[in-house]
Amino acid sequence: MINNNQIRPILAELGLNELEINCYLELLKKSPQRASELTKKFEVPKATILVALYQLADHFGIIKIGRAH
């Protein structure tokens, strides 16, 4: 089983920054999550989280970004 410390360098080689990696790994643990949940977890502005999520969607094409109902 691969752990987070092993996958981080691989994700960085793919061009992800630290916040994108953190968001990706957190979403692997629990998904779906709201941007506001990630904002609290990582203590960064919601706009910054949204940028990271959009970047992940561009990199992997698997992250669904939608509006909460």
Backbone hydrogen bonds in HBPLUS format (Angstrom, degrees):
<---DONOR---> <-ACCEPTOR-->    atom                        ^
c    i                          cat <-CA-CA->   ^        H-A-AA   ^      H-
h    n   atom  resd res      DA  || num        DHA   H-A  angle D-A-AA Bond
n    s   type  num  typ     dist DA aas  dist angle  dist       angle   num
A0006-GLN N   A0003-ASN O   3.02 MM   3  5.43 137.7  2.21 108.8 120.5     1
A0007-ILE N   A0003-ASN O   3.12 MM   4  6.45 148.8  2.22 150.5 160.0     2
A0008-ARG N   A0004-ASN O   2.98 MM   4  5.98 151.1  2.06 153.9 159.1     3
A0010-ILE N   A0007-ILE O   3.08 MM   3  5.18 118.0  2.48 100.1 115.8     4
A0011-LEU N   A0007-ILE O   2.94 MM   4  6.24 162.4  1.97 162.4 167.2     5
A0012-ALA N   A0008-ARG O   2.91 MM   4  6.14 153.5  1.98 151.7 159.9     6
A0013-GLU N   A0009-PRO O   2.93 MM   4  6.13 149.8  2.02 140.6 148.2     7
A0014-LEU N   A0010-ILE O   3.11 MM   4  6.44 134.2  2.33 138.2 150.6     8
A0014-LEU N   A0011-LEU O   3.13 MM   3  5.00 128.8  2.41  90.7 104.5     9
A0016-LEU N   A0011-LEU O   3.17 MM   5  5.77 162.5  2.20 150.4 146.0    10
A0015-GLY N   A0012-ALA O   2.93 MM   3  5.13 156.5  1.99 105.5 112.7    11
A0021-ILE N   A0017-ASN O   2.93 MM   4  6.18 158.7  1.97 156.6 163.2    12
A0022-ASN N   A0018-GLU O   2.90 MM   4  6.16 162.0  1.93 149.0 154.1    13
A0023-CYS N   A0019-LEU O   2.85 MM   4  6.07 165.8  1.87 154.6 158.2    14
A0024-TYR N   A0020-GLU O   2.89 MM   4  6.00 164.7  1.91 148.5 153.3    15
A0025-LEU N   A0021-ILE O   2.92 MM   4  6.12 169.4  1.93 156.9 159.3    16
A0026-GLU N   A0022-ASN O   2.93 MM   4  6.06 154.8  2.00 146.4 154.0    17
A0027-LEU N   A0023-CYS O   2.84 MM   4  6.04 154.8  1.90 152.1 159.0    18
A0028-LEU N   A0024-TYR O   2.96 MM   4  6.27 137.7  2.15 141.8 153.8    19
A0029-LYS N   A0025-LEU O   3.19 MM   4  6.50 141.9  2.35 138.3 147.5    20
A0029-LYS N   A0026-GLU O   3.11 MM   3  5.12 124.1  2.44  93.6 107.6    21
A0030-LYS N   A0026-GLU O   3.01 MM   4  6.33 159.8  2.05 151.8 156.7    22
A0037-GLU N   A0034-ARG O   3.03 MM   3  5.30 131.8  2.27 102.4 114.6    23
A0038-LEU N   A0034-ARG O   3.32 MM   4  6.77 156.2  2.38 148.8 154.4    24
A0039-THR N   A0035-ALA O   2.81 MM   4  6.06 148.3  1.91 148.9 159.1    25
A0040-LYS N   A0036-SER O   3.14 MM   4  6.34 156.8  2.19 141.3 145.4    26
A0041-LYS N   A0037-GLU O   3.03 MM   4  6.26 160.8  2.06 145.8 151.6    27
A0042-PHE N   A0038-LEU O   2.91 MM   4  5.99 167.5  1.93 153.3 155.5    28
A0043-GLU N   A0039-THR O   2.77 MM   4  5.38 120.6  2.12 136.9 150.0    29
A0048-THR N   A0045-PRO O   2.99 MM   3  5.31 125.4  2.29 104.1 117.8    30
A0049-ILE N   A0045-PRO O   3.15 MM   4  6.61 152.9  2.23 149.8 157.6    31
A0050-LEU N   A0046-LYS O   2.86 MM   4  6.15 160.4  1.90 155.4 160.9    32
A0051-VAL N   A0047-ALA O   3.02 MM   4  6.27 154.6  2.09 143.3 149.4    33
A0052-ALA N   A0048-THR O   3.07 MM   4  6.35 160.4  2.11 145.2 150.4    34
A0053-LEU N   A0049-ILE O   2.85 MM   4  6.17 154.8  1.91 153.3 160.7    35
A0054-TYR N   A0050-LEU O   2.89 MM   4  6.13 158.1  1.94 151.4 157.0    36
A0055-GLN N   A0051-VAL O   2.89 MM   4  6.14 154.1  1.96 149.5 157.1    37
A0056-LEU N   A0052-ALA O   2.92 MM   4  6.21 152.8  1.99 145.0 152.5    38
A0057-ALA N   A0053-LEU O   2.92 MM   4  6.20 152.9  1.99 144.8 152.4    39
A0058-ASP N   A0054-TYR O   2.95 MM   4  6.26 148.9  2.05 143.2 151.6    40
A0059-HIS N   A0055-GLN O   2.83 MM   4  6.14 156.0  1.89 151.2 158.1    41
A0060-PHE N   A0056-LEU O   2.84 MM   4  5.88 174.9  1.84 157.4 158.9    42
A0061-GLY N   A0057-ALA O   2.69 MM   4  4.53 130.8  1.93 115.8 131.0    43
